[in-house]
């Protein structure tokens, strides 16, 4: 393994440039993301729809909901959660999805 060393001023300059690139990319992606294409995790879905994790697990087991498993954590697209409500698989008011979208927006704004 080769070790490369450089001055701390150079490191700070590189770090600032990487941070600017990161900020730019995240701002662009936030502007272009359709709310229904955003991803939310199981905890958010359960909290907003007021269902248990076991209920969500049953829906996954029965293949009634699409999801993605990323590094051991399960994510759902908001449009998929909306479909569950529209098909009356989960009986909640449409406001539940709006609350989920708003919570997702707040999360990304706070993360910025």
N, C-alpha and C positions, 0 to 999 in steps of 0.2 A: 504494500500500500504506500502510495506517495503522499507526503504531507506538504501542503502548500501554506506558507505564511505570508501575511501582508500587513501593512500599517493599519492601525485602528481607524485613522481618518478615511482610508480607502474602504474599510469594512462599513463604516457609517454611511458613506456615500452609496455603496452598493445596496445597503439595507434600505435607505431612503428611496432609491429607485425601485426596488422590488415592492416596497409598500405603496408607492404611487401606482405602479402597474396593477397591483392587487385591488386597490381602491377603484381604479378605472374599470377593470373587468367586472367587479361586483356591482358597480353602479350601472353599467350597461346591461348586465344580466338581469338586474332588478327591473329595469325599465322595460325590457323585452319579454319578461316572463308573464305569460297569461296566468291569471289567478287559478284557473282550473288545472293548469299544468304543474302547479307548485306541489311539492311533496311535503307531507306531514307524517309524524311518527305515531305509533300506536297510542302512546300516552295522550297526545293531543286529541286524537280521534275519540278515545274513550271519554276524556273529560268533556269535550264539546257535545258529544251525542248522548252522554250520560249512560254509557253501556260499560259492561265489565270487560276485562281483558279476555276472559273466557268466552264471552259472546263473540268477540272479534276473532278469537281462535277458531270457534265453530264455523264462522263464515269462511275463513280461510280453508279449513279442512273440507268443507262442502264445495269449495271452489266457487263461492258466490261473490267473492271480492278479489280483485286483482291487487297484487302487492309486490314489493321488491324487498329482498333480504340483502342488506349491505352491512358487512362487518358485524354480523350478529344482531342487527337492529332492523326492524320491519318498518317500511315506509309505504304510504298510500298516496295516490294522486287525489287531489281535491275533487276532480271530476268523477272519480270512482266512488267517493263517499256521497257525492251528489246523486249519482245513479242509484245507490242503495236507498236513498230517501225517496227518490222519484218512483222507484219500483215497489215502494212500501215494504222492502225487506227489513228496514229499520223504520219504525214509526216515530218520527219527530217532526217538528215544524221546520219549514225551509230556513228559518232564521238560524238554525243550528249550523248550516253550512256557511252562512254569512258571518257568523261568529268565528268559525274556523278560519275563514279567509282573513278576517280582521286580525285575529291572533297571530296568524302567519306573517302578515305584513308588519305588525308590531315587533315580532321576533327579529325579522330581518333589519328593521330600522334600528333596533336596540343593538344588534350585532355590529352594525356599521359604526 
